[in-house]
Amino acid sequence: MTSPERAIVTPNLYVVPPSSAAEALDELSVIVDASPDLICVTDLDGRFRFVNPAFTRLLGYAPSDLVGRSSLSLIHPEDVQDVIDAVRQDPDATGVAFRFRHAEGHWFHAEMNRRVTYDATGEPTSAVIVSRDISDRVRAEERFRVTADHSPIGMYIAQERVIKYVNPRFEELTGFSADELIGADPLSLVIPEDRELVRLNAVAMLRGERANEYEYRIINKSGQVRWIMESVVSIDYHGGRAALGNYIDITDRKAAEQEQARVMKELARSNEELGQFAYVASHDLQEPLRMVASFTQLLARRYRGQLDDDADEFIRYAVDGVTRMQNLINDLLAYSRVGTRGNPMVAVDMNTSVGRSLANLTAAIEESGATVTVGDLPTVSADSTQLEQLFQNLIGNAIKYRGERTPEVRVSATAEGDSWHFTISDNGIGIDPAYAERIFVIFQRLHGKEEYEGTGIGLAICKKIVERHGGRIWVESQPGAGSTFHFTIPAQGSDES
Amino acid sequence: MSTTVGRPAEVLLVEDSPGDVRLTREALKEGKVRNNLSVVSDGVEAMEFLRREGKYKDAPRPDIVLLDLNMPRKDGREVLAEMKSDEQLKRIPVVVLTTSEAEQDILRTYDLHANCYLTKPVDLEQFISIVKSVEDFWLTIVQLPRS
């Protein structure tokens, strides 16, 4: 202790040197007084020589309580050996965590930095120990541990590609114990072909360049491949950056997804096949039917009136039956063509579609004196031929199934969420709600052929067209009170092609 | 030949369906042109007939061929291709008469230089009327090269 400056504080830390040693000492004692950290000086045996006011404030000890006591006596029995080992290894040990006994008996988490002071001859004289309150950190770690221990999510902490911590669920998911995992490279669990992807995704996510979880495969201890969904977040861990990984086993979900994709594909294939079947059947049925029809007609043409009355009647029924069958087959063909011979979806102005359908219905409109009021209609992504047919069938029905009154038909559309909602309402005979579903089934009719002609294909085709466009169709009606047919078409178009 | 008085028009029908053969025969019967209808039921026979081979060595040279497309052994497309690449046969008008409405059949047939493509109508009246039109157009209106 030759020079006061040297004894008090490292001189080069002064921005402006103190005017006197006394001033420097005063300042230093205030610093020690005011410090939020626990500062004490012990002799080389560990007995307290000095404690700052933080000891009273944080631990409840006045200096007089500590006379003759060893600092080790305030340390939790379970931590004493750790502290002794740390000091033995490095007398100037830093970052040693331990628990202080509070004067009232409970424990106080602290982390100490120790420095040995030396006299002029280089002999150690005392130890200065600065301890900091780390109870917040310990509580946070405790909370993390409790959470992690009971989490259904597998969690690990990796620092510089070395696993530092795993929770019980992680052990369960991988089949490896914490002892086997800690110290390993987290990528060593990943199947080789997924490793690069995992590394890139993890780096991107840690940098905040990626927000979503990523999926990959690991091999567990029993050699099974498991699908994992993971997210990683960058955390502070023992003074450095680390990655906290959250691991969910999605093997079952993946299997379910694959199964669902398989079923969907199978369903699409079977639908396609059914569509083809209906097409081929109706197409190929036409050939023999043409023979039956032609020769029955030839018979009628050549022999009507030349045989007896019975023969004429038989011929008439045969010709009539064949004609009806031809209509059915043609309608079936038209129905199956909705699915198999559709055009691609393009932007179609519905005003144009309705206009075209009205032009096709000119005869029916003029004959019935119908008035058709068309509101402002949107442009949607659609098969224009099919939409024209849809409007033609619906408006045509509104005119066909009229009552005593002159038909009045209204066509309008409103935006509803992601869809357009179209309505075609009339003042016609209406439909018993009991049949509201049935009328959309192929070849279902509600009236005798004498009352209203037709095979019962129109609304079935309408339904198929609407469904091909990703919408739905339904009717609201009461007998005698007119009908309103509703259908929706997605504003953005559907994926169907 | 369309104006040749006395000689009936020679029509070759290449058709595997007996019903269609009969219908065509009936329709031609109702027509006003006197004709001599020969019938073969597939493409192999058709080529033998046209080339007067084997049992067809005395076959007449047709003024017109009515050709079905879908037949066993050798189909109508092959017959058409062979006829149109044969110096002796290429000038005989070929009317394709089929049930197919497929766009690719129509294109392919015209690419092979068919003289016309007709779809067999389902209705008898229409069928008769089409056969009569063919007869009328190809055997009375059109000027065809001699032989």
Interface residues (C-beta under 8 A of the other chain):
Chain A: Q286 E287 L289 R290 M291 A293 S294 F295 Q297 L298 R301 Q326
Chain B: S17 G19 D20 L23 E26 T99 K120 V122 D123 L124 E125 F127
